[in-house]
């Protein structure tokens, strides 16, 4: 029935450090995946992903923070504005 997952160390596609760092993500994926699917592959896909974010303002900076936290491997940030003192209360980057 595959109620207990066992993956020998050499078949897990991510490192032990990544498993520890993303343990909450991995357990979330485990709760949503159909039986028999590899929860580590989902995190590995995120680590191999690239995302371009256009704009690093109030909304963009929060989105970038969340993408980095979930484990997106490559983030490219494009913003042509200059930082203004009045925007610092909502821009976290």
TORZADO-958143 format. One record per residue: residue in one letter; x, y, z of N, C-alpha, C in turn. Coordinates in steps of 0.001 Angstrom, whole numbers, always signed. Layout:
<guvos>
<guvo residuo="A" n_x="X" n_y="Y" n_z="Z" ca_x="X" ca_y="Y" ca_z="Z" c_x="X" c_y="Y" c_z="Z"/>
...
</guvos>
This chain:
<guvos>
<guvo residuo="X" n_x="+809" n_y="-1209" n_z="+0" ca_x="+0" ca_y="+0" ca_z="+0" c_x="+846" c_y="+1264" c_z="+0"/>
<guvo residuo="X" n_x="+2138" n_y="+1147" n_z="+267" ca_x="+3062" ca_y="+2274" ca_z="+276" c_x="+2655" c_y="+3363" c_z="+1275"/>
<guvo residuo="X" n_x="+2211" n_y="+2949" n_z="+2452" ca_x="+1861" ca_y="+3920" ca_z="+3472" c_x="+3100" c_y="+4476" c_z="+4162"/>
<guvo residuo="X" n_x="+4182" n_y="+3725" n_z="+4118" ca_x="+5449" ca_y="+4177" ca_z="+4682" c_x="+6440" c_y="+4321" c_z="+3545"/>
<guvo residuo="X" n_x="+7013" n_y="+5511" n_z="+3427" ca_x="+7970" ca_y="+5748" ca_z="+2354" c_x="+9365" c_y="+5409" c_z="+2840"/>
<guvo residuo="X" n_x="+10101" n_y="+4688" n_z="+2040" ca_x="+11490" ca_y="+4405" ca_z="+2327" c_x="+12271" c_y="+4625" c_z="+1049"/>
<guvo residuo="X" n_x="+13188" n_y="+5560" n_z="+1104" ca_x="+14042" ca_y="+5842" ca_z="-40" c_x="+15477" c_y="+5633" c_z="+412"/>
<guvo residuo="X" n_x="+16171" n_y="+4692" n_z="-165" ca_x="+17593" ca_y="+4555" ca_z="+161" c_x="+18303" c_y="+5871" c_z="-131"/>
<guvo residuo="X" n_x="+19352" n_y="+6164" n_z="+622" ca_x="+20033" ca_y="+7454" ca_z="+542" c_x="+20449" c_y="+7825" c_z="-878"/>
<guvo residuo="X" n_x="+20861" n_y="+6873" n_z="-1681" ca_x="+21351" ca_y="+7195" ca_z="-3015" c_x="+20245" c_y="+7480" c_z="-4025"/>
<guvo residuo="X" n_x="+18962" n_y="+7322" n_z="-3667" ca_x="+17889" ca_y="+7603" ca_z="-4611" c_x="+17178" c_y="+8925" c_z="-4332"/>
<guvo residuo="X" n_x="+17498" n_y="+9567" n_z="-3206" ca_x="+16890" ca_y="+10864" ca_z="-2893" c_x="+17617" c_y="+11925" c_z="-3715"/>
<guvo residuo="X" n_x="+16897" n_y="+12709" n_z="-4527" ca_x="+17556" ca_y="+13637" ca_z="-5454" c_x="+18105" c_y="+14910" c_z="-4820"/>
<guvo residuo="X" n_x="+17915" n_y="+15116" n_z="-3514" ca_x="+18435" ca_y="+16322" ca_z="-2872" c_x="+19326" c_y="+15921" c_z="-1697"/>
<guvo residuo="X" n_x="+20154" n_y="+16851" n_z="-1233" ca_x="+21115" ca_y="+16552" ca_z="-177" c_x="+20456" c_y="+16533" c_z="+1198"/>
<guvo residuo="X" n_x="+21169" n_y="+16007" n_z="+2174" ca_x="+20653" ca_y="+15984" ca_z="+3548" c_x="+20438" c_y="+17386" c_z="+4095"/>
<guvo residuo="X" n_x="+21317" n_y="+18308" n_z="+3734" ca_x="+21161" ca_y="+19699" ca_z="+4188" c_x="+19892" c_y="+20298" c_z="+3596"/>
<guvo residuo="X" n_x="+19622" n_y="+20041" n_z="+2316" ca_x="+18399" ca_y="+20538" ca_z="+1687" c_x="+17166" c_y="+19882" c_z="+2301"/>
<guvo residuo="X" n_x="+17249" n_y="+18607" n_z="+2633" ca_x="+16116" ca_y="+17933" ca_z="+3284" c_x="+15806" c_y="+18600" c_z="+4619"/>
<guvo residuo="X" n_x="+16851" n_y="+18935" n_z="+5385" ca_x="+16639" ca_y="+19598" ca_z="+6670" c_x="+16073" c_y="+21002" c_z="+6471"/>
<guvo residuo="X" n_x="+16634" n_y="+21765" n_z="+5516" ca_x="+16178" ca_y="+23139" ca_z="+5281" c_x="+14742" c_y="+23190" c_z="+4798"/>
<guvo residuo="X" n_x="+14372" n_y="+22302" n_z="+3896" ca_x="+13046" ca_y="+22330" ca_z="+3298" c_x="+12116" c_y="+21263" c_z="+3886"/>
<guvo residuo="X" n_x="+12363" n_y="+20840" n_z="+5114" ca_x="+11582" ca_y="+19742" ca_z="+5708" c_x="+10087" c_y="+20060" c_z="+5786"/>
<guvo residuo="X" n_x="+9732" n_y="+21288" n_z="+6087" ca_x="+8314" ca_y="+21651" ca_z="+6166" c_x="+7674" c_y="+21580" c_z="+4780"/>
<guvo residuo="X" n_x="+8374" n_y="+22095" n_z="+3761" ca_x="+7861" ca_y="+21996" ca_z="+2386" c_x="+7654" c_y="+20534" c_z="+1996"/>
<guvo residuo="X" n_x="+8658" n_y="+19713" n_z="+2265" ca_x="+8612" ca_y="+18306" ca_z="+1854" c_x="+7451" c_y="+17584" c_z="+2529"/>
<guvo residuo="X" n_x="+7230" n_y="+17847" n_z="+3805" ca_x="+6099" ca_y="+17202" ca_z="+4484" c_x="+4763" c_y="+17727" c_z="+3960"/>
<guvo residuo="X" n_x="+4710" n_y="+19006" n_z="+3577" ca_x="+3494" ca_y="+19535" ca_z="+2956" c_x="+3225" c_y="+18828" c_z="+1640"/>
<guvo residuo="X" n_x="+4266" n_y="+18677" n_z="+808" ca_x="+4100" ca_y="+17967" ca_z="-463" c_x="+3640" c_y="+16540" c_z="-219"/>
<guvo residuo="X" n_x="+4187" n_y="+15916" n_z="+816" ca_x="+3831" ca_y="+14534" ca_z="+1140" c_x="+2347" c_y="+14422" c_z="+1471"/>
<guvo residuo="X" n_x="+1790" n_y="+15445" n_z="+2130" ca_x="+372" ca_y="+15382" ca_z="+2506" c_x="-556" c_y="+15599" c_z="+1313"/>
<guvo residuo="X" n_x="-41" n_y="+16177" n_z="+232" ca_x="-875" ca_y="+16483" ca_z="-941" c_x="-674" c_y="+15542" c_z="-2115"/>
<guvo residuo="X" n_x="+398" n_y="+14754" n_z="-2110" ca_x="+699" ca_y="+13877" ca_z="-3238" c_x="-88" c_y="+12577" c_z="-3163"/>
<guvo residuo="X" n_x="-453" n_y="+12026" n_z="-4296" ca_x="-1036" ca_y="+10688" ca_z="-4305" c_x="+3" c_y="+9674" c_z="-3829"/>
<guvo residuo="X" n_x="-450" n_y="+8567" n_z="-3305" ca_x="+457" ca_y="+7526" ca_z="-2832" c_x="+1376" c_y="+7070" c_z="-3957"/>
<guvo residuo="X" n_x="+2605" n_y="+6829" n_z="-3619" ca_x="+3559" ca_y="+6322" ca_z="-4589" c_x="+4392" c_y="+7380" c_z="-5268"/>
<guvo residuo="X" n_x="+4038" n_y="+8660" n_z="-5131" ca_x="+4835" ca_y="+9726" ca_z="-5749" c_x="+5944" c_y="+10146" c_z="-4783"/>
<guvo residuo="X" n_x="+7050" n_y="+10595" n_z="-5314" ca_x="+8217" ca_y="+10954" ca_z="-4533" c_x="+8149" c_y="+12415" c_z="-4111"/>
<guvo residuo="X" n_x="+8014" n_y="+12643" n_z="-2814" ca_x="+7913" ca_y="+14015" ca_z="-2304" c_x="+9200" c_y="+14804" c_z="-2486"/>
<guvo residuo="X" n_x="+10331" n_y="+14126" n_z="-2570" ca_x="+11614" ca_y="+14797" ca_z="-2758" c_x="+11770" c_y="+15339" c_z="-4179"/>
<guvo residuo="X" n_x="+11129" n_y="+14715" n_z="-5134" ca_x="+11207" ca_y="+15171" ca_z="-6524" c_x="+10557" c_y="+16546" c_z="-6695"/>
<guvo residuo="X" n_x="+9500" n_y="+16812" n_z="-5926" ca_x="+8828" ca_y="+18115" ca_z="-6012" c_x="+9799" c_y="+19215" c_z="-5576"/>
<guvo residuo="X" n_x="+10476" n_y="+19018" n_z="-4442" ca_x="+11429" ca_y="+20019" ca_z="-3977" c_x="+12592" c_y="+20129" c_z="-4946"/>
<guvo residuo="X" n_x="+13032" n_y="+19025" n_z="-5496" ca_x="+14119" ca_y="+19046" ca_z="-6470" c_x="+13722" c_y="+19850" c_z="-7709"/>
<guvo residuo="X" n_x="+12470" n_y="+19734" n_z="-8135" ca_x="+11971" ca_y="+20512" ca_z="-9269" c_x="+12017" c_y="+22006" c_z="-8957"/>
<guvo residuo="X" n_x="+11639" n_y="+22376" n_z="-7739" ca_x="+11713" ca_y="+23783" ca_z="-7336" c_x="+13158" c_y="+24271" c_z="-7329"/>
<guvo residuo="X" n_x="+14069" n_y="+23443" n_z="-6826" ca_x="+15482" ca_y="+23818" ca_z="-6779" c_x="+16073" c_y="+23987" c_z="-8171"/>
<guvo residuo="X" n_x="+15551" n_y="+23259" n_z="-9144" ca_x="+16029" ca_y="+23347" ca_z="-10521" c_x="+15312" c_y="+24423" c_z="-11331"/>
<guvo residuo="X" n_x="+14322" n_y="+25105" n_z="-10744" ca_x="+13505" ca_y="+26078" ca_z="-11466" c_x="+14160" c_y="+27449" c_z="-11510"/>
<guvo residuo="X" n_x="+13785" n_y="+28215" n_z="-12528" ca_x="+14213" ca_y="+29610" ca_z="-12671" c_x="+12977" c_y="+30484" c_z="-12794"/>
<guvo residuo="X" n_x="+12994" n_y="+31613" n_z="-12109" ca_x="+11863" ca_y="+32546" ca_z="-12138" c_x="+12405" c_y="+33950" c_z="-12361"/>
<guvo residuo="X" n_x="+11747" n_y="+34701" n_z="-13246" ca_x="+12070" ca_y="+36111" ca_z="-13464" c_x="+10936" c_y="+36929" c_z="-12861"/>
<guvo residuo="X" n_x="+11278" n_y="+37870" n_z="-11989" ca_x="+10292" ca_y="+38755" ca_z="-11377" c_x="+10532" c_y="+40155" c_z="-11927"/>
<guvo residuo="X" n_x="+9500" n_y="+40701" n_z="-12555" ca_x="+9582" ca_y="+42054" ca_z="-13114" c_x="+9009" c_y="+43036" c_z="-12100"/>
<guvo residuo="X" n_x="+9859" n_y="+43812" n_z="-11511" ca_x="+9442" ca_y="+44783" ca_z="-10516" c_x="+9753" c_y="+44303" c_z="-9116"/>
<guvo residuo="X" n_x="+10425" n_y="+45146" n_z="-8376" ca_x="+10834" ca_y="+44787" ca_z="-7016" c_x="+10240" c_y="+45785" c_z="-6026"/>
<guvo residuo="X" n_x="+9029" n_y="+46217" n_z="-6317" ca_x="+8363" ca_y="+47168" ca_z="-5438" c_x="+7752" c_y="+46495" c_z="-4230"/>
<guvo residuo="X" n_x="+6685" n_y="+47071" n_z="-3731" ca_x="+6043" ca_y="+46544" ca_z="-2537" c_x="+5575" c_y="+45116" c_z="-2692"/>
<guvo residuo="X" n_x="+4919" n_y="+44796" n_z="-3784" ca_x="+4434" ca_y="+43430" ca_z="-4016" c_x="+5555" c_y="+42508" c_z="-4494"/>
<guvo residuo="X" n_x="+6358" n_y="+42981" n_z="-5438" ca_x="+7421" ca_y="+42161" ca_z="-5997" c_x="+8439" c_y="+41712" c_z="-4966"/>
<guvo residuo="X" n_x="+8795" n_y="+42602" n_z="-4033" ca_x="+9789" ca_y="+42242" ca_z="-3026" c_x="+9276" c_y="+41149" c_z="-2096"/>
<guvo residuo="X" n_x="+8001" n_y="+41168" n_z="-1783" ca_x="+7421" ca_y="+40111" ca_z="-943" c_x="+7334" c_y="+38786" c_z="-1707"/>
<guvo residuo="X" n_x="+7018" n_y="+38858" n_z="-2977" ca_x="+6962" ca_y="+37646" ca_z="-3806" c_x="+8346" c_y="+37020" c_z="-3914"/>
<guvo residuo="X" n_x="+9365" n_y="+37849" n_z="-4107" ca_x="+10737" ca_y="+37346" ca_z="-4210" c_x="+11151" c_y="+36650" c_z="-2919"/>
<guvo residuo="X" n_x="+10808" n_y="+37234" n_z="-1785" ca_x="+11122" ca_y="+36623" ca_z="-493" c_x="+10490" c_y="+35237" c_z="-368"/>
<guvo residuo="X" n_x="+9226" n_y="+35115" n_z="-752" ca_x="+8533" ca_y="+33824" ca_z="-658" c_x="+9092" c_y="+32806" c_z="-1651"/>
<guvo residuo="X" n_x="+9431" n_y="+33239" n_z="-2853" ca_x="+10027" ca_y="+32315" ca_z="-3832" c_x="+11369" c_y="+31792" c_z="-3336"/>
<guvo residuo="X" n_x="+12158" n_y="+32658" n_z="-2731" ca_x="+13440" ca_y="+32216" ca_z="-2176" c_x="+13227" c_y="+31260" c_z="-1011"/>
<guvo residuo="X" n_x="+12232" n_y="+31536" n_z="-179" ca_x="+11976" ca_y="+30682" ca_z="+982" c_x="+11499" c_y="+29288" c_z="+584"/>
<guvo residuo="X" n_x="+10719" n_y="+29182" n_z="-477" ca_x="+10217" ca_y="+27871" ca_z="-883" c_x="+11280" c_y="+27056" c_z="-1620"/>
<guvo residuo="X" n_x="+12344" n_y="+27720" n_z="-2080" ca_x="+13452" ca_y="+26985" ca_z="-2653" c_x="+13639" c_y="+27097" c_z="-4146"/>
<guvo residuo="X" n_x="+13139" n_y="+28156" n_z="-4750" ca_x="+13392" ca_y="+28343" ca_z="-6175" c_x="+14898" c_y="+28511" c_z="-6366"/>
<guvo residuo="X" n_x="+15469" n_y="+27762" n_z="-7290" ca_x="+16916" ca_y="+27719" ca_z="-7444" c_x="+17546" c_y="+28948" c_z="-8047"/>
<guvo residuo="X" n_x="+16872" n_y="+29612" n_z="-8971" ca_x="+17460" ca_y="+30752" ca_z="-9667" c_x="+16418" c_y="+31855" c_z="-9795"/>
<guvo residuo="X" n_x="+16639" n_y="+32958" n_z="-9096" ca_x="+15750" ca_y="+34116" ca_z="-9172" c_x="+16452" c_y="+35238" c_z="-9920"/>
<guvo residuo="X" n_x="+15782" n_y="+35790" n_z="-10918" ca_x="+16277" ca_y="+36959" ca_z="-11624" c_x="+15309" c_y="+38096" c_z="-11352"/>
<guvo residuo="X" n_x="+15840" n_y="+39199" n_z="-10857" ca_x="+15004" ca_y="+40339" ca_z="-10476" c_x="+15312" c_y="+41491" c_z="-11431"/>
<guvo residuo="X" n_x="+14264" n_y="+42030" n_z="-12063" ca_x="+14418" ca_y="+43133" ca_z="-13005" c_x="+13586" c_y="+44302" c_z="-12495"/>
<guvo residuo="X" n_x="+14249" n_y="+45422" n_z="-12248" ca_x="+13551" ca_y="+46627" ca_z="-11799" c_x="+14374" c_y="+47831" c_z="-12241"/>
<guvo residuo="X" n_x="+13749" n_y="+48746" n_z="-12960" ca_x="+14460" ca_y="+49892" ca_z="-13498" c_x="+14242" c_y="+51158" c_z="-12676"/>
<guvo residuo="X" n_x="+13446" n_y="+51079" n_z="-11623" ca_x="+13197" ca_y="+52263" ca_z="-10793" c_x="+14348" c_y="+52501" c_z="-9834"/>
<guvo residuo="X" n_x="+14418" n_y="+53730" n_z="-9349" ca_x="+15357" ca_y="+54066" ca_z="-8295" c_x="+14625" c_y="+53983" c_z="-6962"/>
<guvo residuo="X" n_x="+15354" n_y="+53609" n_z="-5941" ca_x="+14749" ca_y="+53501" ca_z="-4608" c_x="+14438" c_y="+54906" c_z="-4096"/>
<guvo residuo="X" n_x="+13219" n_y="+55082" n_z="-3606" ca_x="+12805" ca_y="+56352" ca_z="-3025" c_x="+12586" c_y="+56154" c_z="-1536"/>
<guvo residuo="X" n_x="+12953" n_y="+57133" n_z="-763" ca_x="+12834" ca_y="+57055" ca_z="+688" c_x="+11395" c_y="+56769" c_z="+1125"/>
<guvo residuo="X" n_x="+10429" n_y="+57301" n_z="+423" ca_x="+9024" ca_y="+57116" ca_z="+802" c_x="+8526" c_y="+55694" c_z="+554"/>
<guvo residuo="X" n_x="+9274" n_y="+54876" n_z="-199" ca_x="+8856" ca_y="+53509" ca_z="-482" c_x="+9469" c_y="+52479" c_z="+451"/>
<guvo residuo="X" n_x="+10398" n_y="+52870" n_z="+1282" ca_x="+11113" ca_y="+51915" ca_z="+2115" c_x="+10240" c_y="+51229" c_z="+3169"/>
<guvo residuo="X" n_x="+9093" n_y="+51805" n_z="+3500" ca_x="+8216" ca_y="+51168" ca_z="+4480" c_x="+7517" c_y="+49944" c_z="+3938"/>
<guvo residuo="X" n_x="+7495" n_y="+49743" n_z="+2614" ca_x="+6814" ca_y="+48585" ca_z="+2037" c_x="+7732" c_y="+47715" c_z="+1184"/>
<guvo residuo="X" n_x="+8914" n_y="+48206" n_z="+867" ca_x="+9865" ca_y="+47406" ca_z="+81" c_x="+10882" c_y="+46802" c_z="+1029"/>
<guvo residuo="X" n_x="+10923" n_y="+45471" n_z="+1055" ca_x="+11790" ca_y="+44804" ca_z="+2028" c_x="+13152" c_y="+44433" c_z="+1463"/>
<guvo residuo="X" n_x="+13336" n_y="+44547" n_z="+151" ca_x="+14638" ca_y="+44224" ca_z="-444" c_x="+15418" c_y="+45479" c_z="-764"/>
</guvos>
